[in-house]
């Protein structure tokens, strides 16, 4: 069983920055894709950013130029640096990982960390 442990959420003023981190409970496994999704109240969960094992990244248009996803493969940790935060970035942010297994893949989700952008 793999658990994802997230940290770094909180309350920040508009224009501020936060850094989220996420580490799987098992570092003996390799994960192809790691990243972040978010869900605001009354909305569906949406992609924020992902990064593959060869450092290929994908971002939602709404965060391009403001957020940066990165990973430390040695520690199996994924980060999300969020700058120039806006009130519309307020959401629960979920860590996501995908591990390739024989015949397919397996997805894992964190428990979520609240990010609130408000003055």
N, CA, C and O atoms as a printed pandas DataFrame, in Angstrom:
     atom_number atom_name residue_name chain_id  residue_number  x_coord  y_coord  z_coord
0              1         N          UNK        A               1    0.844   -1.186    0.000
1              2        CA          UNK        A               1    0.000    0.000    0.000
2              3         C          UNK        A               1    0.888    1.248    0.000
3              4         O          UNK        A               1    1.888    1.313    0.715
4              5         N          UNK        A               2    0.511    2.222   -0.803
5              6        CA          UNK        A               2    1.280    3.453   -0.902
6              7         C          UNK        A               2    0.425    4.612   -0.416
7              8         O          UNK        A               2   -0.702    4.798   -0.874
8              9         N          UNK        A               3    0.959    5.379    0.502
9             10        CA          UNK        A               3    0.292    6.604    0.949
10            11         C          UNK        A               3    1.113    7.801    0.501
11            12         O          UNK        A               3    2.342    7.748    0.471
12            13         N          UNK        A               4    0.428    8.872    0.156
13            14        CA          UNK        A               4    1.094   10.105   -0.239
14            15         C          UNK        A               4    0.927   11.120    0.873
15            16         O          UNK        A               4   -0.190   11.409    1.303
16            17         N          UNK        A               5    2.033   11.653    1.333
17            18        CA          UNK        A               5    2.012   12.600    2.445
18            19         C          UNK        A               5    2.284   13.999    1.900
19            20         O          UNK        A               5    3.363   14.279    1.377
20            21         N          UNK        A               6    1.282   14.875    2.035
21            22        CA          UNK        A               6    1.385   16.233    1.515
22            23         C          UNK        A               6    1.670   17.220    2.637
23            24         O          UNK        A               6    1.325   16.986    3.795
24            25         N          UNK        A               7    2.302   18.322    2.272
25            26        CA          UNK        A               7    2.518   19.397    3.239
26            27         C          UNK        A               7    2.666   20.710    2.492
27            28         O          UNK        A               7    2.936   20.727    1.291
28            29         N          UNK        A               8    2.488   21.817    3.217
29            30        CA          UNK        A               8    2.764   23.129    2.654
30            31         C          UNK        A               8    1.561   24.003    2.384
31            32         O          UNK        A               8    1.731   25.159    1.996
32            33         N          UNK        A               9    0.359   23.506    2.571
33            34        CA          UNK        A               9   -0.814   24.346    2.344
34            35         C          UNK        A               9   -0.979   25.383    3.433
35            36         O          UNK        A               9   -0.250   25.383    4.425
36            37         N          UNK        A              10   -1.953   26.276    3.239
37            38        CA          UNK        A              10   -2.206   27.291    4.247
38            39         C          UNK        A              10   -2.921   28.492    3.685
39            40         O          UNK        A              10   -3.469   28.453    2.583
40            41         N          UNK        A              11   -2.908   29.560    4.456
41            42        CA          UNK        A              11   -3.548   30.818    4.077
42            43         C          UNK        A              11   -2.480   31.803    3.621
43            44         O          UNK        A              11   -1.456   31.978    4.281
44            45         N          UNK        A              12   -2.733   32.442    2.482
45            46        CA          UNK        A              12   -1.775   33.406    1.954
46            47         C          UNK        A              12   -2.557   34.552    1.308
47            48         O          UNK        A              12   -3.671   34.362    0.820
48            49         N          UNK        A              13   -1.966   35.719    1.315
49            50        CA          UNK        A              13   -2.607   36.881    0.689
50            51         C          UNK        A              13   -2.430   36.839   -0.820
51            52         O          UNK        A              13   -1.477   36.238   -1.317
52            53         N          UNK        A              14   -3.335   37.468   -1.547
53            54        CA          UNK        A              14   -3.151   37.554   -3.010
54            55         C          UNK        A              14   -1.784   38.131   -3.366
55            56         O          UNK        A              14   -1.317   39.095   -2.760
56            57         N          UNK        A              15   -1.160   37.516   -4.361
57            58        CA          UNK        A              15    0.189   37.906   -4.751
58            59         C          UNK        A              15    1.281   37.163   -4.018
59            60         O          UNK        A              15    2.455   37.270   -4.372
60            61         N          UNK        A              16    0.906   36.410   -3.001
61            62        CA          UNK        A              16    1.886   35.681   -2.214
62            63         C          UNK        A              16    2.284   34.359   -2.839
63            64         O          UNK        A              16    1.875   34.027   -3.952
64            65         N          UNK        A              17    3.100   33.603   -2.092
65            66        CA          UNK        A              17    3.637   32.334   -2.587
66            67         C          UNK        A              17    3.470   31.244   -1.549
67            68         O          UNK        A              17    3.451   31.500   -0.345
68            69         N          UNK        A              18    3.351   30.033   -2.041
69            70        CA          UNK        A              18    3.352   28.835   -1.206
70            71         C          UNK        A              18    4.080   27.735   -1.959
71            72         O          UNK        A              18    4.144   27.736   -3.188
72            73         N          UNK        A              19    4.629   26.794   -1.194
73            74        CA          UNK        A              19    5.272   25.628   -1.800
74            75         C          UNK        A              19    4.683   24.369   -1.199
75            76         O          UNK        A              19    4.739   24.154    0.012
76            77         N          UNK        A              20    4.117   23.542   -2.064
77            78        CA          UNK        A              20    3.579   22.266   -1.631
78            79         C          UNK        A              20    4.601   21.168   -1.904
79            80         O          UNK        A              20    5.364   21.237   -2.867
80            81         N          UNK        A              21    4.605   20.162   -1.045
81            82        CA          UNK        A              21    5.451   19.003   -1.278
82            83         C          UNK        A              21    4.648   17.737   -1.000
83            84         O          UNK        A              21    3.673   17.745   -0.247
84            85         N          UNK        A              22    5.087   16.657   -1.628
85            86        CA          UNK        A              22    4.385   15.378   -1.496
86            87         C          UNK        A              22    5.395   14.256   -1.642
87            88         O          UNK        A              22    6.182   14.222   -2.588
88            89         N          UNK        A              23    5.358   13.335   -0.683
89            90        CA          UNK        A              23    6.269   12.196   -0.735
90            91         C          UNK        A              23    5.500   10.909   -0.487
91            92         O          UNK        A              23    4.709   10.843    0.454
92            93         N          UNK        A              24    5.711    9.890   -1.303
93            94        CA          UNK        A              24    5.080    8.592   -1.063
94            95         C          UNK        A              24    5.669    7.935    0.171
95            96         O          UNK        A              24    6.811    8.197    0.547
96            97         N          UNK        A              25    4.881    7.084    0.791
97            98        CA          UNK        A              25    5.340    6.398    1.997
98            99         C          UNK        A              25    6.382    5.338    1.674
99           100         O          UNK        A              25    7.086    4.868    2.567
100          101         N          UNK        A              26    6.486    4.960    0.406
101          102        CA          UNK        A              26    7.477    3.973   -0.016
102          103         C          UNK        A              26    8.383    4.583   -1.073
103          104         O          UNK        A              26    7.924    4.995   -2.139
104          105         N          UNK        A              27    9.674    4.638   -0.767
105          106        CA          UNK        A              27   10.625    5.208   -1.715
106          107         C          UNK        A              27   11.307    4.120   -2.529
107          108         O          UNK        A              27   12.168    4.407   -3.361
108          109         N          UNK        A              28   10.922    2.862   -2.289
109          110        CA          UNK        A              28   11.526    1.773   -3.058
110          111         C          UNK        A              28   10.806    1.569   -4.381
111          112         O          UNK        A              28   11.230    0.759   -5.205
112          113         N          UNK        A              29    9.702    2.314   -4.587
113          114        CA          UNK        A              29    8.958    2.208   -5.827
114          115         C          UNK        A              29    9.280    3.398   -6.717
115          116         O          UNK        A              29    9.624    4.473   -6.225
116          117         N          UNK        A              30    9.170    3.209   -8.016
117          118        CA          UNK        A              30    9.374    4.315   -8.943
118          119         C          UNK        A              30    8.027    4.741   -9.515
119          120         O          UNK        A              30    7.154    3.914   -9.776
120          121         N          UNK        A              31    7.884    6.034   -9.699
121          122        CA          UNK        A              31    6.627    6.594  -10.183
122          123         C          UNK        A              31    6.872    7.328  -11.489
123          124         O          UNK        A              31    7.737    8.200  -11.578
124          125         N          UNK        A              32    6.101    6.964  -12.493
125          126        CA          UNK        A              32    6.300    7.562  -13.801
126          127         C          UNK        A              32    5.873    9.023  -13.805
127          128         O          UNK        A              32    6.645    9.901  -14.191
128          129         N          UNK        A              33    4.648    9.278  -13.377
129          130        CA          UNK        A              33    4.108   10.626  -13.375
130          131         C          UNK        A              33    3.769   11.042  -11.953
131          132         O          UNK        A              33    3.209   10.263  -11.182
132          133         N          UNK        A              34    4.114   12.271  -11.618
133          134        CA          UNK        A              34    3.768   12.844  -10.314
134          135         C          UNK        A              34    3.212   14.238  -10.567
135          136         O          UNK        A              34    3.549   14.880  -11.561
136          137         N          UNK        A              35    2.370   14.692   -9.673
137          138        CA          UNK        A              35    1.838   16.028   -9.893
138          139         C          UNK        A              35    0.748   16.412   -8.930
139          140         O          UNK        A              35    0.611   15.846   -7.846
140          141         N          UNK        A              36   -0.037   17.406   -9.361
141          142        CA          UNK        A              36   -1.031   18.011   -8.493
142          143         C          UNK        A              36   -2.328   18.278   -9.250
143          144         O          UNK        A              36   -2.327   18.706  -10.404
144          145         N          UNK        A              37   -3.412   18.016   -8.569
145          146        CA          UNK        A              37   -4.742   18.408   -9.001
146          147         C          UNK        A              37   -5.334   19.277   -7.899
147          148         O          UNK        A              37   -4.810   19.324   -6.787
148          149         N          UNK        A              38   -6.422   19.961   -8.212
149          150        CA          UNK        A              38   -7.097   20.756   -7.190
150          151         C          UNK        A              38   -8.605   20.717   -7.385
151          152         O          UNK        A              38   -9.109   20.468   -8.480
152          153         N          UNK        A              39   -9.304   20.971   -6.292
153          154        CA          UNK        A              39  -10.766   20.994   -6.339
154          155         C          UNK        A              39  -11.274   22.137   -5.477
155          156         O          UNK        A              39  -11.067   22.166   -4.264
156          157         N          UNK        A              40  -11.940   23.072   -6.127
157          158        CA          UNK        A              40  -12.551   24.194   -5.422
158          159         C          UNK        A              40  -13.982   23.824   -5.040
159          160         O          UNK        A              40  -14.565   22.930   -5.654
160          161         N          UNK        A              41  -14.554   24.485   -4.053
161          162        CA          UNK        A              41  -15.929   24.171   -3.638
162          163         C          UNK        A              41  -16.905   24.281   -4.803
163          164         O          UNK        A              41  -16.927   25.284   -5.517
164          165         N          UNK        A              42  -17.702   23.248   -4.983
165          166        CA          UNK        A              42  -18.708   23.246   -6.038
166          167         C          UNK        A              42  -18.182   22.985   -7.430
167          168         O          UNK        A              42  -18.929   23.062   -8.405
168          169         N          UNK        A              43  -16.889   22.674   -7.531
169          170        CA          UNK        A              43  -16.295   22.427   -8.850
170          171         C          UNK        A              43  -15.689   21.040   -8.912
171          172         O          UNK        A              43  -15.461   20.395   -7.889
172          173         N          UNK        A              44  -15.429   20.593  -10.138
173          174        CA          UNK        A              44  -14.789   19.295  -10.326
174          175         C          UNK        A              44  -13.288   19.403  -10.085
175          176         O          UNK        A              44  -12.694   20.477  -10.192
176          177         N          UNK        A              45  -12.703   18.277   -9.763
177          178        CA          UNK        A              45  -11.250   18.230   -9.601
178          179         C          UNK        A              45  -10.610   18.482  -10.961
179          180         O          UNK        A              45  -11.058   17.955  -11.979
180          181         N          UNK        A              46   -9.551   19.299  -10.963
181          182        CA          UNK        A              46   -8.899   19.656  -12.220
182          183         C          UNK        A              46   -7.391   19.522  -12.103
183          184         O          UNK        A              46   -6.814   19.622  -11.020
184          185         N          UNK        A              47   -6.778   19.293  -13.247
185          186        CA          UNK        A              47   -5.323   19.217  -13.316
186          187         C          UNK        A              47   -4.713   20.577  -12.995
187          188         O          UNK        A              47   -5.198   21.612  -13.454
188          189         N          UNK        A              48   -3.652   20.563  -12.206
189          190        CA          UNK        A              48   -2.846   21.764  -11.999
190          191         C          UNK        A              48   -1.540   21.629  -12.778
191          192         O          UNK        A              48   -1.232   22.446  -13.646
192          193         N          UNK        A              49   -0.779   20.585  -12.453
193          194        CA          UNK        A              49    0.504   20.373  -13.127
194          195         C          UNK        A              49    0.975   18.963  -12.869
195          196         O          UNK        A              49    0.744   18.402  -11.798
196          197         N          UNK        A              50    1.644   18.387  -13.869
197          198        CA          UNK        A              50    2.259   17.078  -13.701
198          199         C          UNK        A              50    3.665   17.102  -14.277
199          200         O          UNK        A              50    4.013   17.955  -15.093
200          201         N          UNK        A              51    4.465   16.136  -13.827
201          202        CA          UNK        A              51    5.831   15.994  -14.313
202          203         C          UNK        A              51    6.139   14.508  -14.409
203          204         O          UNK        A              51    5.828   13.740  -13.498
204          205         N          UNK        A              52    6.752   14.108  -15.517
205          206        CA          UNK        A              52    7.082   12.705  -15.707
206          207         C          UNK        A              52    8.496   12.411  -15.217
207          208         O          UNK        A              52    9.221   13.313  -14.797
208          209         N          UNK        A              53    8.871   11.152  -15.274
209          210        CA          UNK        A              53   10.186   10.749  -14.788
210          211         C          UNK        A              53   11.314   11.326  -15.631
211          212         O          UNK        A              53   12.449   11.417  -15.163
212          213         N          UNK        A              54   11.018   11.715  -16.865
213          214        CA          UNK        A              54   12.047   12.359  -17.692
214          215         C          UNK        A              54   11.873   13.874  -17.720
215          216         O          UNK        A              54   12.365   14.552  -18.621
216          217         N          UNK        A              55   11.154   14.399  -16.700
217          218        CA          UNK        A              55   10.996   15.839  -16.468
218          219         C          UNK        A              55   10.157   16.555  -17.521
219          220         O          UNK        A              55   10.303   17.764  -17.703
220          221         N          UNK        A              56    9.299   15.845  -18.202
221          222        CA          UNK        A              56    8.344   16.488  -19.090
222          223         C          UNK        A              56    7.190   17.020  -18.242
223          224         O          UNK        A              56    6.628   16.286  -17.429
224          225         N          UNK        A              57    6.839   18.284  -18.428
225          226        CA          UNK        A              57    5.821   18.911  -17.583
226          227         C          UNK        A              57    4.569   19.271  -18.375
227          228         O          UNK        A              57    4.605   19.450  -19.592
228          229         N          UNK        A              58    3.470   19.370  -17.651
229          230        CA          UNK        A              58    2.199   19.762  -18.231
230          231         C          UNK        A              58    1.487   20.657  -17.216
231          232         O          UNK        A              58    1.390   20.307  -16.040
232          233         N          UNK        A              59    0.995   21.798  -17.663
233          234        CA          UNK        A              59    0.353   22.757  -16.762
234          235         C          UNK        A              59   -1.036   23.131  -17.254
235          236         O          UNK        A              59   -1.293   23.161  -18.458
236          237         N          UNK        A              60   -1.920   23.412  -16.319
237          238        CA          UNK        A              60   -3.184   24.032  -16.671
238          239         C          UNK        A              60   -2.901   25.447  -17.164
239          240         O          UNK        A              60   -1.994   26.112  -16.664
240          241         N          UNK        A              61   -3.671   25.903  -18.135
241          242        CA          UNK        A              61   -3.453   27.250  -18.675
242          243         C          UNK        A              61   -3.545   28.316  -17.587
243          244         O          UNK        A              61   -2.846   29.328  -17.635
244          245         N          UNK        A              62   -4.408   28.078  -16.616
245          246        CA          UNK        A              62   -4.652   29.085  -15.581
246          247         C          UNK        A              62   -3.464   29.299  -14.646
247          248         O          UNK        A              62   -3.421   30.299  -13.929
248          249         N          UNK        A              63   -2.497   28.374  -14.642
249          250        CA          UNK        A              63   -1.359   28.503  -13.718
250          251         C          UNK        A              63   -0.036   28.681  -14.444
251          252         O          UNK        A              63    0.992   28.893  -13.800
252          253         N          UNK        A              64   -0.038   28.601  -15.762
253          254        CA          UNK        A              64    1.204   28.744  -16.520
254          255         C          UNK        A              64    1.860   30.095  -16.219
255          256         O          UNK        A              64    1.202   31.135  -16.193
256          257         N          UNK        A              65    3.160   30.046  -15.995
257          258        CA          UNK        A              65    3.901   31.260  -15.688
258          259         C          UNK        A              65    3.884   31.639  -14.223
259          260         O          UNK        A              65    4.644   32.513  -13.806
260          261         N          UNK        A              66    3.034   30.999  -13.431
261          262        CA          UNK        A              66    2.952   31.302  -11.996
262          263         C          UNK        A              66    3.359   30.110  -11.126
263          264         O          UNK        A              66    3.973   30.289  -10.074
264          265         N          UNK        A              67    3.023   28.919  -11.557
265          266        CA          UNK        A              67    3.312   27.711  -10.792
266          267         C          UNK        A              67    4.436   26.934  -11.481
267          268         O          UNK        A              67    4.572   26.960  -12.705
268          269         N          UNK        A              68    5.233   26.245  -10.669
269          270        CA          UNK        A              68    6.293   25.385  -11.185
270          271         C          UNK        A              68    6.259   24.048  -10.464
271          272         O          UNK        A              68    6.324   23.991   -9.236
272          273         N          UNK        A              69    6.155   22.977  -11.235
273          274        CA          UNK        A              69    6.196   21.630  -10.662
274          275         C          UNK        A              69    7.601   21.069  -10.856
275          276         O          UNK        A              69    8.216   21.262  -11.905
276          277         N          UNK        A              70    8.101   20.377   -9.841
277          278        CA          UNK        A              70    9.427   19.763   -9.920
278          279         C          UNK        A              70    9.416   18.494   -9.091
279          280         O          UNK        A              70    8.497   18.253   -8.307
280          281         N          UNK        A              71   10.456   17.680   -9.276
281          282        CA          UNK        A              71   10.528   16.432   -8.525
282          283         C          UNK        A              71   11.965   16.105   -8.186
283          284         O          UNK        A              71   12.902   16.490   -8.885
284          285         N          UNK        A              72   12.108   15.382   -7.089
285          286        CA          UNK        A              72   13.398   14.849   -6.664
286          287         C          UNK        A              72   13.276   13.336   -6.773
287          288         O          UNK        A              72   12.664   12.689   -5.923
288          289         N          UNK        A              73   13.858   12.784   -7.815
289          290        CA          UNK        A              73   13.693   11.354   -8.056
290          291         C          UNK        A              73   14.362   10.496   -6.982
291          292         O          UNK        A              73   13.905    9.389   -6.696
292          293         N          UNK        A              74   15.419   10.994   -6.402
293          294        CA          UNK        A              74   16.109   10.228   -5.357
294          295         C          UNK        A              74   15.219   10.065   -4.131
295          296         O          UNK        A              74   15.259    9.039   -3.453
296          297         N          UNK        A              75   14.412   11.093   -3.855
297          298        CA          UNK        A              75   13.534   11.062   -2.683
298          299         C          UNK        A              75   12.093   10.755   -3.055
299          300         O          UNK        A              75   11.232   10.664   -2.180
300          301         N          UNK        A              76   11.822   10.592   -4.353
301          302        CA          UNK        A              76   10.445   10.351   -4.814
302          303         C          UNK        A              76    9.500   11.443   -4.347
303          304         O          UNK        A              76    8.348   11.170   -4.007
304          305         N          UNK        A              77    9.972   12.657   -4.329
305          306        CA          UNK        A              77    9.176   13.776   -3.835
306          307         C          UNK        A              77    8.827   14.714   -4.986
307          308         O          UNK        A              77    9.654   14.979   -5.859
308          309         N          UNK        A              78    7.598   15.210   -4.977
309          310        CA          UNK        A              78    7.162   16.174   -5.979
310          311         C          UNK        A              78    6.801   17.475   -5.265
311          312         O          UNK        A              78    6.249   17.466   -4.165
312          313         N          UNK        A              79    7.123   18.584   -5.910
313          314        CA          UNK        A              79    6.894   19.905   -5.342
314          315         C          UNK        A              79    6.020   20.735   -6.285
315          316         O          UNK        A              79    5.983   20.503   -7.494
316          317         N          UNK        A              80    5.332   21.691   -5.708
317          318        CA          UNK        A              80    4.599   22.676   -6.494
318          319         C          UNK        A              80    4.889   24.053   -5.898
319          320         O          UNK        A              80    4.415   24.387   -4.812
320          321         N          UNK        A              81    5.665   24.835   -6.617
321          322        CA          UNK        A              81    5.937   26.201   -6.207
322          323         C          UNK        A              81    4.874   27.094   -6.819
323          324         O          UNK        A              81    4.726   27.158   -8.039
324          325         N          UNK        A              82    4.136   27.784   -5.959
325          326        CA          UNK        A              82    3.020   28.613   -6.419
326          327         C          UNK        A              82    3.335   30.075   -6.112
327          328         O          UNK        A              82    3.450   30.462   -4.949
328          329         N          UNK        A              83    3.469   30.865   -7.140
329          330        CA          UNK        A              83    3.746   32.298   -6.999
330          331         C          UNK        A              83    2.577   33.114   -7.553
331          332         O          UNK        A              83    1.729   32.599   -8.282
332          333         N          UNK        A              84    2.555   34.378   -7.194
333          334        CA          UNK        A              84    1.502   35.285   -7.674
334          335         C          UNK        A              84    0.117   34.684   -7.494
335          336         O          UNK        A              84   -0.704   34.685   -8.412
336          337         N          UNK        A              85   -0.122   34.177   -6.313
337          338        CA          UNK        A              85   -1.384   33.478   -6.056
338          339         C          UNK        A              85   -2.571   34.429   -6.132
339          340         O          UNK        A              85   -2.488   35.600   -5.763
340          341         N          UNK        A              86   -3.676   33.882   -6.623
341          342        CA          UNK        A              86   -4.911   34.635   -6.804
342          343         C          UNK        A              86   -6.023   33.986   -5.974
343          344         O          UNK        A              86   -5.942   32.800   -5.654
344          345         N          UNK        A              87   -7.048   34.745   -5.627
345          346        CA          UNK        A              87   -8.157   34.141   -4.871
346          347         C          UNK        A              87   -8.756   32.925   -5.578
347          348         O          UNK        A              87   -9.210   31.991   -4.918
348          349         N          UNK        A              88   -8.762   32.927   -6.900
349          350        CA          UNK        A              88   -9.312   31.784   -7.635
350          351         C          UNK        A              88   -8.435   30.537   -7.567
351          352         O          UNK        A              88   -8.833   29.477   -8.051
352          353         N          UNK        A              89   -7.259   30.646   -6.979
353          354        CA          UNK        A              89   -6.427   29.469   -6.744
354          355         C          UNK        A              89   -6.842   28.732   -5.466
355          356         O          UNK        A              89   -6.335   27.648   -5.177
356          357         N          UNK        A              90   -7.756   29.321   -4.714
357          358        CA          UNK        A              90   -8.231   28.687   -3.486
358          359         C          UNK        A              90   -8.893   27.349   -3.797
359          360         O          UNK        A              90   -9.828   27.275   -4.596
360          361         N          UNK        A              91   -8.398   26.303   -3.160
361          362        CA          UNK        A              91   -8.899   24.949   -3.417
362          363         C          UNK        A              91   -8.192   23.974   -2.491
363          364         O          UNK        A              91   -7.232   24.325   -1.804
364          365         N          UNK        A              92   -8.681   22.752   -2.487
365          366        CA          UNK        A              92   -7.929   21.654   -1.883
366          367         C          UNK        A              92   -7.032   21.084   -2.976
367          368         O          UNK        A              92   -7.497   20.727   -4.058
368          369         N          UNK        A              93   -5.762   21.008   -2.677
369          370        CA          UNK        A              93   -4.776   20.515   -3.645
370          371         C          UNK        A              93   -4.428   19.074   -3.300
371          372         O          UNK        A              93   -4.101   18.747   -2.159
372          373         N          UNK        A              94   -4.508   18.218   -4.325
373          374        CA          UNK        A              94   -4.272   16.788   -4.149
374          375         C          UNK        A              94   -3.017   16.371   -4.899
375          376         O          UNK        A              94   -2.844   16.674   -6.079
376          377         N          UNK        A              95   -2.155   15.673   -4.188
377          378        CA          UNK        A              95   -0.991   15.069   -4.814
378          379         C          UNK        A              95   -1.437   13.829   -5.602
379          380         O          UNK        A              95   -2.345   13.105   -5.194
380          381         N          UNK        A              96   -0.790   13.615   -6.711
381          382        CA          UNK        A              96   -1.137   12.494   -7.601
382          383         C          UNK        A              96    0.139   11.822   -8.095
383          384         O          UNK        A              96    1.111   12.490   -8.445
384          385         N          UNK        A              97    0.123   10.511   -8.118
385          386        CA          UNK        A              97    1.231    9.783   -8.725
386          387         C          UNK        A              97    0.685    8.608   -9.526
387          388         O          UNK        A              97   -0.377    8.064   -9.225
388          389         N          UNK        A              98    1.424    8.243  -10.530
389          390        CA          UNK        A              98    1.074    7.075  -11.346
390          391         C          UNK        A              98    2.290    6.166  -11.433
391          392         O          UNK        A              98    3.391    6.605  -11.766
392          393         N          UNK        A              99    2.076    4.925  -11.136
393          394        CA          UNK        A              99    3.159    3.932  -11.215
394          395         C          UNK        A              99    2.837    2.934  -12.320
395          396         O          UNK        A              99    1.729    2.402  -12.382
396          397         N          UNK        A             100    3.800    2.685  -13.182
397          398        CA          UNK        A             100    3.614    1.703  -14.240
398          399         C          UNK        A             100    3.824    0.313  -13.657
399          400         O          UNK        A             100    4.823    0.050  -12.988
400          401         N          UNK        A             101    2.875   -0.564  -13.917
401          402        CA          UNK        A             101    2.979   -1.946  -13.467
402          403         C          UNK        A             101    2.779   -2.853  -14.670
403          404         O          UNK        A             101    2.399   -2.399  -15.749
404          405         N          UNK        A             102    3.035   -4.118  -14.477
405          406        CA          UNK        A             102    2.909   -5.063  -15.578
406          407         C          UNK        A             102    1.490   -5.039  -16.116
407          408         O          UNK        A             102    0.535   -5.317  -15.390
408          409         N          UNK        A             103    1.357   -4.706  -17.385
409          410        CA          UNK        A             103    0.047   -4.709  -18.006
410          411         C          UNK        A             103   -0.751   -3.435  -17.869
411          412         O          UNK        A             103   -1.869   -3.354  -18.377
412          413         N          UNK        A             104   -0.207   -2.430  -17.191
413          414        CA          UNK        A             104   -0.980   -1.206  -17.045
414          415         C          UNK        A             104   -0.343   -0.200  -16.109
415          416         O          UNK        A             104    0.876   -0.023  -16.107
416          417         N          UNK        A             105   -1.166    0.453  -15.321
417          418        CA          UNK        A             105   -0.663    1.458  -14.390
418          419         C          UNK        A             105   -1.561    1.513  -13.167
419          420         O          UNK        A             105   -2.661    0.960  -13.150
420          421         N          UNK        A             106   -1.060    2.195  -12.141
421          422        CA          UNK        A             106   -1.830    2.335  -10.914
422          423         C          UNK        A             106   -1.686    3.764  -10.430
423          424         O          UNK        A             106   -0.578    4.298  -10.377
424          425         N          UNK        A             107   -2.793    4.381  -10.081
425          426        CA          UNK        A             107   -2.806    5.769   -9.630
426          427         C          UNK        A             107   -2.971    5.829   -8.118
427          428         O          UNK        A             107   -3.648    5.001   -7.510
428          429         N          UNK        A             108   -2.328    6.840   -7.529
429          430        CA          UNK        A             108   -2.428    7.078   -6.094
430          431         C          UNK        A             108   -2.738    8.554   -5.857
431          432         O          UNK        A             108   -2.306    9.424   -6.613
432          433         N          UNK        A             109   -3.494    8.815   -4.793
433          434        CA          UNK        A             109   -3.894   10.184   -4.458
434          435         C          UNK        A             109   -3.577   10.482   -2.993
435          436         O          UNK        A             109   -3.684    9.612   -2.129
436          437         N          UNK        A             110   -3.189   11.719   -2.737
437          438        CA          UNK        A             110   -3.008   12.166   -1.372
438          439         C          UNK        A             110   -4.338   12.549   -0.749
439          440         O          UNK        A             110   -5.379   12.512   -1.405
440          441         N          UNK        A             111   -4.292   12.914    0.518
441          442        CA          UNK        A             111   -5.509   13.232    1.242
442          443         C          UNK        A             111   -5.977   14.668    0.995
443          444         O          UNK        A             111   -7.105   15.026    1.333
444          445         N          UNK        A             112   -5.119   15.471    0.413
445          446        CA          UNK        A             112   -5.462   16.849    0.090
446          447         C          UNK        A             112   -4.953   17.830    1.127
447          448         O          UNK        A             112   -4.935   17.538    2.322
448          449         N          UNK        A             113   -4.540   18.996    0.657
449          450        CA          UNK        A             113   -4.111   20.065    1.542
450          451         C          UNK        A             113   -4.780   21.366    1.092
451          452         O          UNK        A             113   -4.806   21.684   -0.097
452          453         N          UNK        A             114   -5.315   22.103    2.051
453          454        CA          UNK        A             114   -6.082   23.306    1.730
454          455         C          UNK        A             114   -5.148   24.470    1.431
455          456         O          UNK        A             114   -4.204   24.739    2.174
456          457         N          UNK        A             115   -5.432   25.152    0.331
457          458        CA          UNK        A             115   -4.759   26.402   -0.007
458          459         C          UNK        A             115   -5.840   27.479   -0.092
459          460         O          UNK        A             115   -6.783   27.363   -0.875
460          461         N          UNK        A             116   -5.693   28.518    0.713
461          462        CA          UNK        A             116   -6.652   29.616    0.717
462          463         C          UNK        A             116   -5.927   30.914    0.422
463          464         O          UNK        A             116   -4.978   31.286    1.112
464          465         N          UNK        A             117   -6.391   31.598   -0.618
465          466        CA          UNK        A             117   -5.798   32.876   -1.006
466          467         C          UNK        A             117   -6.826   33.965   -0.719
467          468         O          UNK        A             117   -7.856   34.061   -1.386
468          469         N          UNK        A             118   -6.526   34.773    0.277
469          470        CA          UNK        A             118   -7.492   35.779    0.721
470          471         C          UNK        A             118   -6.784   36.885    1.471
471          472         O          UNK        A             118   -5.778   36.657    2.143
472          473         N          UNK        A             119   -7.319   38.079    1.349
473          474        CA          UNK        A             119   -6.768   39.203    2.106
474          475         C          UNK        A             119   -7.526   39.371    3.422
475          476         O          UNK        A             119   -7.212   40.267    4.205
